[in-house]
Amino acid sequence: MMTKILMLHGVNHNMFGKRNPEHYGTITLDQINNNIQELAKELNVEVETFQTNHEGEFVEKIHEAFLAGVDGIVLNAGAWTHYSYAIRDALAIFTGPIVEMHMSNIHARESFREKSVFADIVTGQISGFGEESYLLGIRAAVQAIRK
């Protein structure tokens, strides 16, 4: 059976390529998703990508992943990382590996961005490698699943 991973993109990520290029570069979300799909083929895994600006939809997608038996989750929750206990509680239900990732180094930015409310329940965290953070996150999830 093919390994299945859910890649969750959070709030404002549909604006990649337009917002804060000093932190996020000029790559678009579509380009990021294309790169993820290329890597998925290379690793022989299935990756579903999902982006929303609505916290409840993000939570529902995590619930769906749990109920469908998805093997792992990679998420860049954006600003929700720093305060969404609703997303944290949904992630706590999920039983597979969870990789939190960020394009920018959240520990080298504004003080409010340094804290992740998910940090103590995720398998690991990747930040600061720009668009490569996504690919590193997928690789880390696959490795954790296959162990």
N, C-alpha and C positions, 0 to 999 in steps of 0.2 A: 504494500500500500504506500502511496506517495505521501511524503511528509508535507504537512500543511502549516503555513505560517500566515498570521494576520499582521499586516503592517498598518498601523494606525497613525495618521497624520492629524495633528490637532488644529486648534484655532489659529486663523490667519495664514495657515500654510498654503492656502490657495493663492496667496499673494507673493510667494517666492518668485524671485526675478524682478520684483517691483519694490519690495520693502527692505530697508536696511541692508543694502548690499555689502556694507562694511562688516556685517556679522554673518550674512547668509549667502553672499555671492550673488551672481546673476542667473543661476540655474533656476528653471521653473519646476513646479511640482510634476508636470508631465514628463519632463526630462529625468527627474529623480525616479519616477515610477518606471520609466523605460529602462533605466540602468538597473533597477531592482529586478525587473523581469529578465533581463539578460543574465544577471547573476543567478537567478532562480533556475534557469535552463542549465547553466554550468554546474550547479550543485544538485541538479535533479530533484528540485522541490517545487511545490506550488506556493506562490505568494499572492494573497489577495491584498490589494491596497484599498484604503478607505480614508477619506478626509471629510471632516465636518467642522463647522463653526458652532455647533450646538452640543453642549455638554451631555444632554440626555441621549442624543443619538450615539455619541461616543460610548457611553455606558451600555446602551442596548447592543452595540456591536460586540463589546466584550462578553456580554451575556450570551449572545448568539454563538460566539466562538467556543465558549465553555460547553454549551449544549450540543454543538456540532462535533465536538471532539477535536478541535483544532489542536495541533501539537505544540505551538509556541506563538508568542506575541512579541512583536517589536513595536515600540511606540515612541513617538516624539509628540508629547502632549502639548508642547508650547507652554504658554502661560499657565495652563491648568496644572502643570507640574508642581507649581509652587503653592497651590491652595485647594485643589479639588479632592476633598475627602470622598466625594461620591465616586469619582473614578478610582481612587485608591481602594475603596470598599469593593467595587466591581472586580478590580484586578486581584484582590485577595481571594475571590471565589475561584479564579482560574487555577488549574492544577499543573499546567505545564510551565516551561521556562518563560520568563518575561525579561526582555532586554529593553531598558530605557536608554534612549539616545537623543543627542542634541547636536545640531550643527556647530553651534558656538560653544566655547568653554564657559559653562554657566557659573563656574567658580571664579571666573576672572571678569565678571560683569557686575551689574548693580547688585547690591547686597540682597535684595529680595529674591533674586534669581539663584542665589547660592543654595537655597534649601529645596529639596525635592521631598514631597510628602509620600512619594512612592519608594524612596531609597531603601527602606528597611524590608520591603516585600518583594523587590525585583531580584532576579538572578544576578544582574550586573548592570553597569551604567557605562556608556560611552559618550564622550563629549569633546568638542573642540576640533574635529577633523573635517569640518565643512560637509560637503555632500558625501564624502567618503564615510562619514559616520553612519550613514544608512547602510552601506554595504558591509561595514564592520559589524553592525548590529545584526544583519541577516546571517552573516557567517557565524557570529557568536551564538545565535539562537539555534542554528543547525547543529553546531558542535555540541551544545548542551542537550539537545533532543537526542542525538545519536549516541551519547554516553550511556 
